[in-house]
Amino acid sequence: MPEQTYVIGHRKPDTDTVCAALAYAELKREQGEEGVSPARAGNPNPETEFVLDYWDVEPPALLEDAAGTQVILVDHNEYSQTVSGAREAEIVEIVDHHRIGDVETSAPIPFRNEPVGSTATILVGLFDEAGVTIDARTAGLLLSGLLSDTVVLRSPTTTERDRTVAERLAETAGVDVEEYGQKLLAHKSKLGEKIPREMVLGDFKEFEFGSGRVGIGQVETVEPSVVLDRREAVFDAMDDVVSERGYDALLLLVTDLLEEESTVLVAGDEIATVESGLGATFSDREAFLPGVMSRKKQVVPPLESAFE
């Protein structure tokens, strides 16, 4: 049996996935499991880099291939999103807040899946159940993951439990929810130096919907024009990714955090299916989605139904 167990989130890691790995590994160590370490399946984005610097925390180690190791998956449970080698690893636990996907294990494992706005919210409950006090730095990390995933409690995925947990974590960490959240939004929106391909794949997830293979990227920003003014180059990048990976459809949600709405760009052969699922009409491969902010809650479920 491997001596090392890694707590790791999904590819193209966001703040919730990185902070969840750090916090859950800390809880495991507090419970006497010394062989548990946090890991990441990619490079931190600008928002996550800000969080790690703010709370003076080293990023988790980069795990490029999990084959032959034990892993605890946080913030995901689909093979299309796991670290390379996950199918050849021993998955010993999962903590997640997304739909239940296709990860399989040879034996029963602890699987905590709850309909809340972030993995961080679930982890606070696990700390409480274990009787382990959350210190200020860990509270700051968990708060960061929670506020990032819920867009500072504005996303339709936000629950009353998320709001209560956020206030509690903010008090422990010594910050104000809204003030600290605005700092996160500012760093989430740093897009100016990104090339179009990075915009498409920066926050990206792949899904199997029946026989359809769909990629969905999302850019959350206070300046959507930074992306939309370069739409032709972005479309070129999307077309390249579709060709390389064989997607039936690829969507890029450009989400305006201030107006709480999204513009969606599309590539691939199944645009009609995407239109049907989202109830939107595309003009020049672009559609406006008023009130849409959540890929998980407002985009994935209707697309899954349309493709199946």
Disulfide bonds with the S-S distance in Angstrom:
none
